């Protein structure tokens, strides 16, 4: 089952778009977490953590 898209390293640079744009999508990747094997949970959590880190790094725009 595909999860949230992988976050690329260049997303840590300052974004020209709304930093909140990817947060809802990343968090939505946790919606079906209960249906996934435990071995896949870490990847989902890491994707959300990375997206939140990117958003926090651009907090001046929020």
Legacy VTK file of the C-alpha trace (Angstrom):
# vtk DataFile Version 3.0
C-alpha trace
ASCII
DATASET POLYDATA
POINTS 62 float
0.000 0.000 0.000
1.612 3.297 -0.992
2.205 5.829 1.701
2.854 9.540 1.584
5.318 10.614 -1.069
8.978 10.542 -0.108
10.356 13.903 0.940
13.369 15.036 -1.000
16.337 16.788 0.631
15.795 19.967 -1.391
12.499 20.525 0.427
14.510 21.653 3.454
15.364 24.811 1.573
13.036 27.765 1.840
9.770 27.057 0.053
7.947 29.443 -2.235
4.611 27.787 -1.515
2.502 27.619 1.611
4.434 25.397 4.068
1.140 23.951 5.301
0.337 22.522 1.876
1.879 19.079 2.428
1.070 18.656 6.118
-2.523 17.447 5.689
-1.459 15.012 2.987
1.387 13.645 5.099
-0.815 13.231 8.176
-3.462 11.537 6.017
-0.843 8.853 5.410
-1.460 7.757 8.997
-5.195 7.186 8.445
-4.832 3.539 7.449
-1.996 2.806 9.858
-3.990 0.187 11.782
-4.360 -1.880 8.607
-0.619 -1.966 7.936
1.930 -4.381 9.363
3.985 -2.924 12.210
7.092 -3.094 10.043
5.632 -0.369 7.805
4.646 2.020 10.620
8.129 3.489 11.003
8.237 4.588 7.356
4.888 6.329 7.708
5.901 8.090 10.935
9.197 9.195 9.409
7.429 10.670 6.374
5.094 12.694 8.604
7.966 13.769 10.847
9.960 14.947 7.844
7.031 16.950 6.463
6.426 18.570 9.852
10.134 19.395 10.128
10.001 21.089 6.724
6.935 23.082 7.764
8.591 24.121 11.032
11.697 25.255 9.187
9.535 27.693 7.258
7.480 28.875 10.235
7.998 32.533 9.247
5.537 31.949 6.395
2.802 30.374 8.548
LINES 1 63
62 0 1 2 3 4 5 6 7 8 9 10 11 12 13 14 15 16 17 18 19 20 21 22 23 24 25 26 27 28 29 30 31 32 33 34 35 36 37 38 39 40 41 42 43 44 45 46 47 48 49 50 51 52 53 54 55 56 57 58 59 60 61
